[in-house]
Amino acid sequence: KLTELLQWYAAAFRDPMMLQPPEWFQAFIYCEALLQLPFFPVAAYAFLKGGCKWIRTPAIIYSTHVATTLFAILAHILFHDFSKSELSGPRTQRERLVLLSIYLPYLLIPLLILFTMLYNPYYNQVEKRKRK
C-alpha cells in the first residue's frame, strides 16, 4: 500500500526524486534520519512542556540544517532539466510550481522556528549564573 501511495504521489505531482532520488538527495534523506528524526521527540517534549530554554541551540541547528537542504531541493525543482530523467518530472512551469508548493512548507516551518529562537525575547535571554 505504501509503495502504491508513493508511486501515485510521484506520478500525480511529477516528483521523480521520490522514486529515484539523486545521490545528493539520498544524502539529505540519511541526514534526515540521523539528525532530524531524533530532534522531533526532543523538540515536542521541550515545546509542550514549556520553559525549556535549552531547546534554543538544538532548534537553531535543526532549522538551519533543514533550511539549507530545502534551498538545494527547491533550486533543483526550479532549474533542473527533467527531460533527461528516466521518470517524468515537471514539464511546465506550472508543474514545477505545484511541486515547489509541496516542498515549501518544509522550508517555511524551520525558518519560523529559527526566527523564533533568534528573535523571541524568551529564548534569546542570557541566563545569569549563580556565583558560589
N, C-alpha and C positions, 0 to 999 in steps of 0.2 A: 504493500500500500504506500509506504513512504517513497519507494522508488518511483511508483506511478505519479505520485504528487510532485516529486522533483522533476520528472520528465514533463509533466503538464506545465509546471511553472516555467521551465526553461523554454518550452515551445511557445507558450502564451505570451511571455514577456521578452522573448528573444534574448535570453541570457545564457550564452554558451559557457560562461565562466563556471556555472554551477555543475555542468556535466563534464566538461573537460577544462579544468582550471589550469591556467598557465603556471609555470614554476613559481613565479613571484607571488601569485595569488595563493598557491599552496603554502608558501612560507607564511603568509598572513593567517591562513587557517591554523597552522601549528602555533603561531603566536597567540591566536585567539584561545586555543585550547589550553595553552600553558600560562598565559597571563590574564586574559580577560575573564574566562570562566571562573577561576578561583576568586577573582575580585568580587563577583556578583553576590555570593552569600555574605561576604565580609561587609560589603557596602550596604546590603539590605539590613543587616544587623545594626550597623552604625547609624543609618538614616532613620530606621524605625525606632530604635532605642532613643535617639536624640542625645544631644550633649556630648557627642563623641568627636571632639576636635581633632583627634589623631587620624581621622579619615582623610584629612586635607591632603597630605603628601601622597598616599596611595591613589586618591581620586585624581590628583594632578597628573601622576604618572599614567594612570589608566586612560584618562581623557586625551592627553597629548598623543599617546600611542595610537589610540583608535582614530583620532582625527588625522594623524599622519598617514595611516593606511588608507583611510577613506579618500583623501586627496588623490592618491595614486589610482584608486579604483574609479573614482569619478572622472579623472582625466582619461583613463583607458576607455570608459564608456563614451565619452565625448569625442575622442580623437582617433581611436584605433580603427584600422581598416579591416572590418569584419568580413569583407568579401572573400578574404583568403582563408577564413576559418572553415573547418570541416562542418561544424554545426552552424545553423543560421543564427547570426547575431542581428542587432538592429540595422535595418537598411536605410531608414529615413530619419530625418531629424526628429520627427515626432516620436518614433520608436525609441530613439536614444533618450529623449526627454522623459518618456514613460519609465524606462529602465532607471534613469537617473533619479526619478522621484521615488522609486522603491528603495534605493540605497541612501538617499539624502537624510532620512531621519537618523540613520546610524552615524551621521556626522553631526547633526544638529544637537542631539541629546548629549553626547560627550562635550560639545562646545558649551552647552548650558551648564554642565557640571563644572567644567574648567572655569568659566567666568564666575560661577557661584563661589568656588573655592578661592579664587584670586581676589574677588571684589566684595564679597559679603563680609561685613564687619565681624560677624560672629566667628567665621573661620579664619579671618585674617588678623585676629588679635594675637599679640605676643604675650605668652603666659609668663607671669613673674614667678620665679622660683624662690622658694624659701631659703634663707641662709641659716646655717647652723652655727 
